[in-house]
């Protein structure tokens, strides 16, 4: 079923067709952001916690620059924070040499697993003629026993 289409008369009297996703009026523009930085009251209990931290100050400095009143030196991490970030980076993002070594160890383990499987297959294939021969003997013995049972039943009747 098609969407309803409205016809609207413009200022000059022409008829325009409005689809389902259009409006017959002009919406007001969104509110503009103020030109000067706004700092929340830290003593107000209704102030969100995220507006009281250093990240909000960095955001204000990014928006308004020196007019925000934020000391640019406070935006950089301290020596302790930098050491902590480097330690975290070493833990979570290993170096190229470490990644290459772990990849080499992983490939070596996969190769050993593949070789062990191939050797197991070779051993089983070496046993295969004997297993086929045993199976054929069992089948022959079963057929002979079934034939003997059939002859015995025929004699008893």
Phi, psi and omega in degrees: 000133184284153179287149181291142180242128180259149174252136184232140181266126181275184183297324182275000178094359178283149180268126177245148181260126179253127178282182184290342183258014183244161180248153177268016180214168178262120180286148179292150181292157179293155180296141181274150178282145181291155184280333181260153181291148179244127180248127180287161179278117182291341181274347181284124181290344180273355179288128178296147183295328183292341179276354182259354185267176181290337180291325177292321177297319178296322179294320177295319178295323179294324181283315192246352178069219184295337180294343181286340180082009180273135177288120182299332179294334181283348182279340179275150179290150177285173181300318180294316179296323179294317177296320179296318178295321178294319178296318178296321179294319178297325181288314187268336182235088183293162181288170182296320180297319180294318180294320178296319180295317179294324177294319179296318178297318179296317179294322178296318179296319178295321179295317178296319179296318179295318180295320178297319179294317179298320179294320177298319179295318179298317179297317180294322179292328177293326178281346188302313180301320179293320179294321178295318179298316177299317180297317180296322177296317179298317179297317179297317179296320179296315179297318179297319179295317178298320179295318180296318178296322180294317179294320180296319178295320180295323179291323182289336182273000000 
